[in-house]
Amino acid sequence: NTSIDELPQLWNVLKGDMSIVGNRPLPLYEAEKLTTDKYALRFRAPSGITGLWQVEKRGKGEMSEEERLMLDNVYAENHSFAKDIKLILKTIPALFQKEDV
């Protein structure tokens, strides 16, 4: 419930393999399916522990794969330091949510 399982990802941030904020890394089987230009844009942004789709619809119902991928693209096109700070601030309350993610 507290998303404490994400703490090991901080090691990847310290190693430089990930960022705090960015698009979630995908399993290889899912990444290999995203070969069209419509979805490939998501790979222009860094991989991160938290991101736009993790906070955008929390507690507001299910998110489809299409919605998630489109939010990845939105993040890739518009990410900046200031927006990343806002996403981090939105993530803090989400860490203590009651619903499963």
Buried (B, 14 or more C-beta within 10 A) or exposed (E): EEBEEEEEBEEBBEEEEBBBBBBBBBEEEEBEEBEEEEBEBBBEBBBBBBBBBBBBBBEEEEBEEEEBBBBBBBBBEEBEEEEBEEBBEBBEEBEEEEEEE
